Amino acid sequence: MSRAVLSIGSNLGDRLGHLRSVVDGFGDRVRAVSAVYSTAPWGGVAQDDFLNAVVLVDDPAFGCADWLGRGRELERAAGRIRDVRWGARTLDVDVVWCAELCDGKPVACRSADPNLTLPHPRASSRAFVLVPWLDVAPDAVLEVDGTPHPVADLLERLDPAERAGVRRTEFALTGAAS
């Protein structure tokens, strides 16, 4: 069994619809969904703002690579084209953190595979990941350079402008449409 934290984002087309497609696409594997946030694009490519959220998932039959595989399927279904690094996209699904159960306890997975680096190498510096993650897991811990850190502490260390750029919206990914 594995559990994963998925960071999802969209800034092209029906942004909210694309995010909802992830919640629908993971179905009964979804354990929690954060609020939806509006954030400026990251990476220096001129484009529209993103809608971002975090989804917590688990499944006894999934391993860490399965989360990435399903995320990529959902990206393709949303018409994702990978032609500009950090460019505009209909849907982005990143596996930020993953754990597998060992003796009944979750043990964080590590991977240096270029297709799935775990934990996500830039998650600790991205408020658009950390803020919604704390919505669904206030006690979350992320390993950075081999050392575990509370996600709340990582967020606090970021530049105040970075944190302020993550603005909660009135949108919801579950329940009645907002």
HELIX and SHEET records of a PDB file:
HELIX    1   1 ARG A   15  PHE A   26  1                                  12    
HELIX    2   2 GLY A   27  ARG A   29  5                                   3    
HELIX    3   3 CYS A   64  ALA A   77  1                                  14    
HELIX    4   4 ALA A  123  SER A  125  5                                   3    
HELIX    5   5 ALA A  127  VAL A  136  1                                  10    
HELIX    6   6 VAL A  151  ARG A  157  1                                   7    
HELIX    7   7 PRO A  160  ALA A  164  1                                   5    
SHEET    1   A 5 VAL A  30  VAL A  33  0                                        
SHEET    2   A 5 PHE A  50  ASP A  59 -1                                        
SHEET    3   A 5 SER A   2  SER A  10 -1                                        
SHEET    4   A 5 ASP A  92  CYS A 102 -1                                        
SHEET    5   A 5 LYS A 105  ALA A 108 -1                                        
SHEET    1   B 4 VAL A  30  VAL A  33  0                                        
SHEET    2   B 4 PHE A  50  ASP A  59 -1                                        
SHEET    3   B 4 TYR A  37  THR A  39 -1                                        
SHEET    4   B 4 VAL A 166  ARG A 168 -1                                        
SHEET    1   C 2 SER A 111  ASP A 113  0                                        
SHEET    2   C 2 LEU A 116  LEU A 118 -1                                        
SHEET    1   D 2 VAL A 141  VAL A 144  0                                        
SHEET    2   D 2 THR A 147  PRO A 150 -1                                        
END                                                                             
